Amino acid sequence: MCAILALATRDGADLQITDTQAIAMRDAMAHRGPDDATLSRRDNVILAHRRLSVIDPTPAGRQPMASPDDRYALIYNGELYNDADLREQLTRLAVRFRSSCDTETVLQALITWGPSALSRLRGMYALALHDRDNQTLTIARDPLGVKPLYLWTGTIAAQPQAVIASEIPAILAHPHIPARPDLQGVSAYLTTIRTVTRERTLFQGVRSLRPGEQITIDLRSDTLRETSTDLWSARRTQTLQGAEDFRADVSDSVFRHLRADVPTCALLSGGLDSSVITAVARQHTGSLNTYCAGAHAAGSDSDDFAAARLVAGHLGVNHTEAPITRELFTQRWPDMIARQGMPLSTPNEVAINEVARVLRSQGHVVALSGEGADELLGGYEIPMLQAWEHAGAAPHLPSDPALFHIMANAWIPPAAKAGVLNEPALRAIESDHALTQAYASEFAWIEASRPDPMPRETPRESRLQDHLRFQRRMNLANLLQRLDSAAMLESVEGRTPFADIEIASLCERLPMSSKYTPPDGALPSRTKIALRDAFARDLPHQIVSRPKASFPLPFQGWLADQLPALQRSTLARELFTDAARAAVVQQPERTWPMAWPMLNIALWGERWWG
């Protein structure tokens, strides 16, 4: 796990940046790679890297990693879970390896098979490959979006330039790239609490690569022409036989995610997903440390603490709790915004950050986490019920699926913006057209890439599958970003065995009846059916039947501690109406769906613009 930085300009042009300035950009991400730091200038390209050593911590794994003839150079952030499989294939093609680092596997795969090699990778990654002979820079992000990657393109000193980094503050540390808010991105955040909406971020000119996006930049072009392709494919190539097949594939994914040359542990919230991962990991490791974060309410333990203790005792793991107090939350929230340069998405990010701090202090570098199962298997009961109603053309819901998802999950609905935003900001957001278009584009992508209909699946169930794919594309990418940013602030690599391309493809082969069934008379709805059935014998009944939970915090009662930011922040005063700010100040706990995003924007504005 690392941080990558690439700067590129047209062949023959000058980058207009010194090594000292590039190093400052790279070191804005020092927390992502405390073990090593390098920078390589390759004519019109700079490649820089911060390393968190996880696989082959020897100097043989240093990056940028170049081919023997120096034609290719790779910077890579991630882990490859089919490393052994690809090495075997490449060895049969006479490729000789100099290290045991998976970075070399990725490099040799790209040299041997070209950009199509990315479709062979099973792992989480963000990367940049410079081809000196063809003068191209290929950048890519894994299909589920586990690892982040950001891109700025523009003109500096009359020359086209591209800047790519694992985190946005590294890009904005460039001496010629100003930090300016993108008000349409900010407005989308106020509604969705997502800091990225498809490729749009909160900063003008800075975009995110979409999950599974590969971009090849032509460095011989006067405009640095880009060619974009999509790496996702449903891979529905075989029929799933039953719960044992599903169990075997999930267990295999957990086993692959355990590979590391540094101490590895697991996050255990006491929910089904983290408990399954812990149960499988325990079988392979013999001894396992687990960690849970939560808040004590009225002197009693949270449900998460109690459930996690139950699982830990049942499985015989070494368990540690990381309590979140109001004081810790109040201090850590603005501190995280200051360090990562972005508003928080959910309050749970504070809990993830604290548990990462605790486990790292005890010597662990890699932590397995349960993100992914809900979006792949229909784990969110209320959103799935709403989507089921929409799939049945309920007359009280918008017929357009994009508009339905905006309305069903809005913190500050678009229709309420007139009372929240001042007139100049209201004009700038253009009635949230960018948000609506982004959601519409996602559904267009879903329709274009939809697999063949499942045998014996009703049209309504098929439409519900589309809603679940939307959750994977939008909600899961946001949760993975949350895990990555909060854990990497403490130099911890989060790994997600469910958010894995093979598991995602496996779930595409499951009928909706194996994921979610709506309530039927006296029978309640069921979620994540395949997962519950496959691992029922491994866990206590209370855990197998437990509803969704994930480090919840009573944050609504803690919002008042940050209210002064609404007055201090220049951006908050420019964006928000006096009435909206007054409503939050007077009743923050009651207005929490409005207070949380507004306070985050206020704190974020202070970080960048005072």
Secondary structure as UniProt FT lines:
FT   STRAND          2..9
FT   TURN            11..12
FT   HELIX           19..27
FT   TURN            28..29
FT   HELIX           30..32
FT   STRAND          36..42
FT   TURN            43..44
FT   STRAND          45..51
FT   HELIX           59..61
FT   STRAND          65..66
FT   TURN            68..69
FT   STRAND          72..80
FT   TURN            81..82
FT   HELIX           83..92
FT   TURN            93..94
FT   HELIX           102..113
FT   HELIX           114..120
FT   STRAND          123..131
FT   TURN            132..135
FT   STRAND          136..141
FT   TURN            143..144
FT   STRAND          150..156
FT   TURN            157..158
FT   STRAND          159..165
FT   HELIX           168..172
FT   TURN            175..176
FT   HELIX           183..192
FT   TURN            198..199
FT   TURN            204..205
FT   STRAND          206..208
FT   TURN            211..212
FT   STRAND          213..218
FT   TURN            219..220
FT   TURN            222..223
FT   STRAND          226..230
FT   HELIX           243..257
FT   STRAND          264..267
FT   HELIX           272..285
FT   STRAND          289..294
FT   TURN            298..299
FT   HELIX           303..315
FT   STRAND          318..323
FT   HELIX           326..340
FT   HELIX           348..361
FT   TURN            362..363
FT   STRAND          366..368
FT   TURN            371..372
FT   HELIX           373..377
FT   HELIX           381..391
FT   TURN            392..393
FT   TURN            395..396
FT   HELIX           401..408
FT   HELIX           414..416
FT   HELIX           417..420
FT   HELIX           423..428
FT   HELIX           430..432
FT   HELIX           433..448
FT   TURN            455..456
FT   HELIX           459..470
FT   HELIX           471..476
FT   HELIX           477..488
FT   TURN            489..491
FT   STRAND          493..495
FT   HELIX           501..508
FT   HELIX           512..514
FT   STRAND          516..517
FT   TURN            521..522
FT   STRAND          526..527
FT   HELIX           529..534
FT   HELIX           536..538
FT   HELIX           541..544
FT   HELIX           555..562
FT   TURN            563..564
FT   HELIX           565..568
FT   HELIX           570..575
FT   HELIX           578..586
FT   TURN            588..591
FT   HELIX           592..609
//
